[in-house]
Amino acid sequence: MTEYEYRGVGGMLCRAGDFKKLFPERDPDCNKYDFGLAVLIGGCREYSGAVKLANMSLSALRCGCGISRLAVEERIADYVAPYLLESTLMPLSSFCEAELSRAFSGAASVGIGMGFGRSSDRIAAVGYALSTLECPLLIDADGLWALSRIKYVSRGNVVITPHLGEFRRLYGDVDADDSVKAAVEYAGKNNVVVLLKGRITTVTDGERVLFIDRGCPGMATAGSGDVLSGVITGINAQNGSDLCLNAACGAYICGAAGELVEREKNAVSMTASDTVSKLHEAVGLIIGK
């Protein structure tokens, strides 16, 4: 890492080698249970986003978790199933506490909110996840909308991944030039890790500030955020001891993968699926293979 300042806040600019310790050499006798179960909860009838949800789940596996479980409402399960290969699919009758508890069973990490929709039961679901989970919990997209409508106490196990508009909903009105300072303030006050998306992505736990300068214009496309959510949830499943570094690693991997795609294709034609297809190469930049 090297010292770096962005929008008036000093921090550290991350490079590939800074994340190598998150992916230690694997024992020849290892099995899938050694690398954690990543549970991803999202989707709704109005926004089934079957391909996006599948990409998110595959992203978790591409970044090394042992098992990826995608939990969705049973009324959209048939739409999602054809796009899943390695991931497991858990249809839920609703997002009530009993069904969420079933989805959370055995989880080493959880990601919630992607394509979730906005309703009172979604607010309750995010609140239940916050109050019960001890493993790392990532909240994104409509989950952030729900978070903005509840008072919560974090156990220090929460990562949120807003873009500036979503962050304003949580923090209040803030100019882009002051957004990094606001992210540091919010993270410290609420005991969470904030990953603020942008041309330079900021990751902070309120004390450390990490910057990621990887990525490209072609990633400004539907589903890119879902891929990032899957990547970070997959990393969290393997090692939840440093969520700030994990989140920064996820941003680095996605940004590097996007750059690799844009070199082969172009910024206009890229899709989130293209980024998923290069995640293994981006991880290779970190582990040296």
Secondary structure, DSSP 8 states (H G I E B T S, - for coil): -EEEEETTEEEEE--GGGGGGGS----TT--GGGG-EEEEEE--STT--HHHHHHHHHHHHHTT-SEEEEEEEHHHHHHHGGG-SSSEEEEES-SSHHHHHHHHTT-SEEEEEET---SHHHHHHHHHHHHH--S-EEE-THHHHHHTTS-----S-EEE---HHHHHHHH----GGGHHHHHHHHHHHHT-EEEE-SSSEEEESSS-EEEE----GGG-STTHHHHHHHHHHHHHHH--S-HHHHHHHHHHHHHHHHHHHHHHS-TTT--HHHHHHTHHHHHHHHHT-
